Amino acid sequence: MHSFFRTSLLAAALTLVSAPAFAGISVIVSAKSAAGALDKDTVAQLYLGKTTALPGGGKAKLYDLADSSAAREHFYQALTGKSASQAKAVWSRLVFSGRALPPSELAGDAAVIQAVAADPNAVGYVDDSAVNASVKAVVKLP
């Protein structure tokens, strides 16, 4: 019985060690953006293709992290309660029907920050620690 307990405890410890640690995710817009009043619901509507309109005017240009990114999965779960694959299925239906184009995929936080900083209508998400003065965090997700 003791070896079973020890094995279970070791397995639980390894699971915690192998799980990615997230400090949090920030939804960002350009420091030059007029859309400073985004809330979680508005961002969820943008990332599920329900709207393209930014508060204050303009059509949002969305950026996603790579499909293989653990942060992408965390983002969609925290924002929408859906997995990244469920969100991708929503976008597939929208693209098929001709109603919308999905967010552009970028390789990492630095690429998202660069793209968002350059476009006042862009919206993206990065690890909290990556946010710099060229962008502003409008929503923070745990």
N, C-alpha and C positions, 0 to 999 in steps of 0.2 A: 504494500500500500504506500509506503514511503517513496519508493521509486516512481510510482505513478504521479504522486503529488509533485515530486521534484521535476519530472518530465513536463508536467502541465505548467509549472511555474516557469521553467526554462522556455517553453514554447511561447508563453505570454510575454516574457521579457524580450524575446527575439522579434515578436510581432511589433512591439513598441519601438524597438531600435530600427527596424526596417521601414516603418511607416514614415512618409515624408512629413517634415515639420513645417507648418505654415505659420508665419508671423501674422499673416493677414493679407488680403488682396485689396488694392485700391483701384477703383474705377477712375480713369483719368481723362481729362480734356486738355487741350492746349492752354497755355497760360494766356494766350490771346483770345480765347473763346469767350463769346457772350453767354454761353450756356453754363452758368455757374450754379444754377439751382436744380440740378438733377437729383432725383431721389431714387431709392431702390426700385420702386414700382415702375418708374419711367425707364430706368436702365433695363429692367426685366422685359418690358414691352419692346424696347429696341432690339435686345438680343434674342427675342423670340419672334421677331419679324412682324409684330402687331402694329408698329408705327415706325416711321423714319424721321418724324419731326422732332427737332430739338426745341426746348423752351427758348424763346427769344428769336425764333426763326432759324431757318436753315435745315438742310437735309443731312442727317447723320451719316458719316462714313465710319463703319465699325471695323475694329481690328480684334482678331482672336489670336491666342497663342496656338502653337502647333498642336495638331490632333493628339500627338503622343505625350503632351505635357500633363503632368499630374496637377499643375496649377489650373489648367483648363477645366478638368473634372471638378476640382474644388470650387472654382468660380461658378460654374453652372449649378452645382448643388446648393451653394450658399445663396445665390441670387434667385434662382427659379424653382428650386426643389426638384429639378430634373437632372438626369445625368447628361454628360456631354453628348453621348450617342442619341439620347432622346431629343436633345436640342438640334442635333444634326438632322434627324429625321424630320423635324418641323421645317427646317430650312430646305430640305430636299423637296418636300411638298410645295413650298412656296416657289422654289425655282422651277419645278415642273409645271406649275400653273402659270408661270410668267409674272408672278406678282412681286417678286423681290429677289435680290442677290444676297448671298450669305456674306458674313464678315470675311475680310481678307485675313488669311493666316500668315503670321510672322513667326520667325524662329525663336525669339526670346524677348525678355523685358527690354533690352537696349533697342531692339528694332521697333518694338511697339512705341516706346517713348519717342524715338526719332520721328516716326510717322505721325504720331498724334501731335507732337510739338509743331510740326510743319503745317498742320491743317486745322483752322479754327472750328471746323465742323466734325472733326474726328473724335471718336470715343474708343478707348481701349481699357485694358486692365493689366496690372503688373503687381509683383510682390511689393508690399509696403516699403520695404527697404530700398527699392529702385527709384522711387519718386524723387524728382529733382526740380529745380526752379523753372525748367522749360515747360512743365505741365502742372496742372493742379488736380488734386484728388477731390472728387465730388461725392463719392460714396466709398465707405470703407466696409469691407466684409470680413467677418471673423475667420 
